[in-house]
Amino acid sequence: MKGKHLHIISFDVPYPPSYGGVIDVYYKAKALHNLGIKITLHCFEYQGRPAAKELEDICEKVYYYPRKVNKGYLFSPKPYIVVTRTSEELVANLLKDDSPILFEGLHCTFYLADKRLKKRFKIVRTHNIEHDYYENLGKVEKNMFKRLYFLREAAKLRDFEKVLKQADLIAAISPNDAANLATRYKHVHNITAFHPNDSISAEQGKGNFALYHGSLDVSENNEAAMYLVERVFNQGKTQLVIAGNKPSKQLREAAAKNPNVVLRNHVSTEGIMQLIRDAHINILPTFQATGIKLKLLAALFNGRFCIANTPMVVNTGLEQFCTVADTPSDMRKAVEQLMKKEYNGVDTAIRQEKLLKDFSNTENAKNLVKLVRW
């Protein structure tokens, strides 16, 4: 595979790999680099994630472009997440050669149909069914203005998604998303999530708390955390630790009223991983079945017992390693039962075989490389 070259356009600077989307981007680039693929990385820079020298270790060249976070773009007929990621300098850099281009997310596809790139092999990595994702964010958002933004963005994304007809390959992150996209587009393949784990590190014995973790400023995660605080851990004696950044006022107030809940803010990536290992149970409800949740993979590679609801695990092949519970009472029962058990690593070998077979970064990268026309 040596000598092959790929452009990757990332919606954000993918280092440090500290949240779902950039985790996939960074470890994908790293896995491709390890196969001998030469990578030119193009990053849209914003929200306090500066240029990272670490990216130069896996990329031949890294370019940075400012994301145009101007409120005037909210009135564009194109989605805000797309129209704010444009740069003629990016196009000029892409035109320096004729290598394939990987667009990370619908976010980066402003130039997918550009005539200047007509002869290029174009891959789009889809991280979600974006219009469904934004519509669901709108449904759970409490702030009126944010809710309006999410719902309007969902409508724009639903219409804009048709640009995927210009892609030569759509690399969907989950089987569900692949099946959904295949009803509308050709050349859809499931290339599952890339992640930082390469072995099972779950510790035997017992922990004394349950853990929920995530970026708490994301409406979806706020909803899941509120559900646990108000409907699951409002009874019983088990302590719930909620860890993540930027919890909402609503969540802070609800946690303060519940003696079973400890809210941990400003936790580093390393701190999150240690909490996953220390917890007796990782409890992971979600109310969005799009994409694949990297927090689930983190829990199964590094944690003891895991409780999830159906939307978290459906069609992932990971159901066998979780206790699946879909109501607050079922979750409480599962918590009570698992807290009495000692984790003896009985399924570690099975987990290792399944996870490293189906979620191997190396094999995943090889599968992607085979699909590209170089």
N, C-alpha and C positions, 0 to 999 in steps of 0.2 A: 504493500500500500504506500510505500515511500514514494515521494514525488507528487502525490495528489495534494491539491490545494483547495481549501474551502473558505468562503466568506461567511461569517456569522454576524447577523445584525441583532443585537440584544436591546431589549426595551429599557434596561437599567444596567448599571455597572455590576457585573456578577461576582464581585469580590468585595467584602467577605460574603460567602454563600450562607446568608443568615435568614432567608425566608424562602418559601416554597418555590416561586418562579425562578429566582436566581440560583437556587440550589441545583435545579435541573439544568440550567444553562451552563453553570461552571463545571459540574461533573461530566456533562456531555462533552464539553470542549476538552477537558482533561483526558477523558477516555479516548477521544479521537486522536489527540496528540500522542497518547501512548501507543496507538496503532501506526503512528508514522505520518498521519495527516498533518499538513502544514495549514495553520489557521490564521486568517486575518480577521480580527475581531473589531466590530464597530459597536460602540456603546452610546446610548443616549444618557446623559449625565444630569441628575437632579436629586432633590431631597436629601442632600448631605452625604451622598455616597461618591467620594472623589475618585480620581484616577488611582489605580492600584498597580504598583510595580509587580505584585505577585502574578498578575495576568501575563506578564512578559515571559514567565517561565514555561507557559504552555502555548503561547501564541507567537507567530513570526512578527506580527505587527498589531498594535492596538491603537485604534482611533477613538476619539471622544468628541461628541457633538452635544451642545446644550439642548435640552428639551425646552420647547417654547411654551412654558406654562403661563400663557396669557389668557385671562378670562374672556377675552373677545372671541377665542376659539370655541367657547361654549355655544355660540350661535351659528357655528358652521354646520352645514348639512351632513358633514362627515363626523364620525365619532371623535370625541375629544381625545381619547387615548391614542388615536391614529394620527390626527391632523397636527398634534403637538410634537410628533416624532418625524420631522421632515428636515432635510438638509441637502442642498445642492452639492455641498462638499462630499457628502456620503456618496452620492451618485457618481461624482467624478472619481472617487477612490475605487468604487466598484468597477468602473470602466477601464481601469488600468490593466485588466486582464480579462480572460473569458471563463474563469473558474465558476463552479456552481455557487449558489447563494442560498443560505439557510436563514429564513426570516423567523425570528423567535416570537411567536404569538401573533394574533391578528393585529396587535398594537403596532407592529413594525412593517405592515404591508402596504403603506401608502404608495410605494413605487413598484408593487408587484405587477401591475398592469402597464407600467411605463414602457413605451415603445423602444426606449434606449436599451432596455434589458430583454427585449423580445427573444433573442437567440440564446439566452442563458438558461441553464437548468436551475429551476427555482423550487426550493423545498419550503414548506411552511410547517413549523412545529406548532400545533394547537395545544394550549395548556388547559383549555376549558371550551365548552360551547358558550362563547362569550355573552351572547344576548340572553341566554338562560341565566348565566351567572349574575349579570347585572340586574336582570329583572328580579331575581330572588334577593339580591342585596337591597333593592328598592322596597320590597315587601316587608323586610324586617327593620329597615332604617327608621329611627324615631324622629330625626331632624327633618323637618318639612323640606328644606332646601336641598339637602343631600338626597332625600327620597326622590324628589322631582328630577334631580340630576341623574340618578341611577336609572330611573324609568325612561327618561328621554334618551339616555345613552344606549339602553337596551334596544329601543326602537331603531336607532341609527345603526347599531351593530348588526341587527337582524337584516337590514337592507344591505349594509356594506359587505357582509360576509360573502356575497356573491363574487367578490374579487377572487375567492379561492379557486374559481374556474380557471384562473390564469396560472395556477400552480402545477408543476409537473409531478409533484409528490406532496401529499399531506401526511405528516407524521403525528398521529393523534396519540395523546398520552395515556389513554385508557381504552379498554375494549368497548365500553359503553359509548364513549365519544366517537370512536372509530365507526361503530355501527350507525350512530346518528348522522355523522358526516357523509357516510357512504350512500345514504338515501338521496343526497343532493350533488355529490361530486365524485369524480373518478380518481383513481390512483391514491386511495386512502389506505394507510397501513397503521397498525398499532405498534408504536415504538414506546415502550413503557418508561416510567420515570427514572432519571439518573439521580444518584444520591450518594452520600458520603460513607456508606456502610459496606464493609467487606467481610464481616464475620459476626456471629451471634455473641454478644457480650453480656447477656442477661445473667445477673448474679443470683445464686441459689440463696435460700433462706426466706426471711420475711422483712417487709418494710412495714411502716406504721401509718401510711397515708395513701390516698388516691391522688392522681395528678391529672389536670387538664392543662395543656399548653397551646399557645398560638399567638399570632399577632392580634392583640386585643382591640386594636383600632379598626380592624376589619369587621364589618357588620355581621357577617356569617359567624365569626368566632365569638363576637360579643353575645350573639343570640344563644350559641351553644353554652357559653359560660353562665349566662343568666338562667338558662334551663336547669343546669346542674345546681346552681345556688338556690333557686326558688322552688324547684319541683323534685329534686332527687336528694340532695344533702340537707334539706330542711327537716329531715327526720333521721334518726339513728345517731350513732356516736362516732362514725368514721370521719377523720379529718380530710377535707378536700383542699389541696393546694392548687391555686390557679396561677400560672406563671406566664408572663409575656409583657410586652411593652404597650404603653399608652392605653390603659383600661379606661373605659367611659365613666363618667360621673355616675351613671345609673348602676354600673357594675360595682364601683367602689362603695356606693351607698348600700347596695344589697349585700355585699360581702361583709361590710361592717356590722350589719344587723344579725348575721348568722354566725354563731359561735363555732360552728364546724368548719368554717371557711377561712383560709389564709390566702391573701392576695399578694403575690410577689411581682413587683414592677421592676423594669430596667434590669432584666436578667440577661446575661451574656449567652451566646450560643453554647459555650462550654458549660455554663451554669444550668442551662436547660437539659443538656445531655446528662449531667450528673443527677438532676432531679428525676429524669426518666429511669435511670438505673436504681436510684434509691427508693422510688415509689413501689408499693406492693402491687398497685393497680394503676395502669394508665387507662383513663376513661375518656372516650373520644366520640361523642355524638356529633353528627353534622346534619344539616337540613338541606344540603345541596349534593346531589349525586353526580355532578359533572367533575371531570378531571380525576386525579387520584391524589389522595392526601398524603403528602410526604411525612406528615407527623405520624401517620399509621405505620409506615415503614420504619421510622425512627423508633417507635415504641416496640415493634416486633423484633428488630435487630438488637435493641439495647435494654428492653425492659422485661419485667416479669409477666404478670397477668395483664390481659387487655380486655376491656369491655367496649363494645362499639354498637351502634345501631345499624340497621340495614343499609341506609344510604351511604354509610361510610365504607362498607365492605362489598356491596353488591357487585357481582361479576369481576371481582378482583382476584379470586382464588385464595384469598387470605382469611375467609370466613372460618376455616378450620382451626385457626390459631387465636380466635377471639370468642368471648362469650357475647352473643348477639342479643341485645335487649332493646325493645322499641317503645317501652312505656316507662314512666318514672317508677312505678311500683316494681316492674321487672328489673330495672337497673338497681334499685335499692336491694332487692333480693340477691342479685348477683354480687353486689358489693359485700353484703353480709356473709355470703357463702365463701367468697374468695379470700376475705380477710382472715378466715379461720384456717385456711390452707397454707402450708409451707411450699414455696416454689422449689421444686427439686430438679428442675431442668429436664423433666421427663420428655418434653417435646423439642428439646434443643436440636437434636440431630435431625428431626423431621423438618423443623423450621429452617435449619441451615441448608438442607438439601433443596427445599422448595424455594426459599428466597434467593439463594445463590444461583439457582437454575433459571428462575423466571425474572429475577431482578438483578442480574449480573451486568454491571456497567460495560464490561468488555464485550460480552456477547451482544448486548443491546447496540453498542457502537458498531460492531461488525455487521449486524442486521441492517443498520442505517446505511452503512457504506455500500453494501451490496445493492441497495435500491437506487443509488445515485448514478446518473450518467456522467462520467468523468470526461 
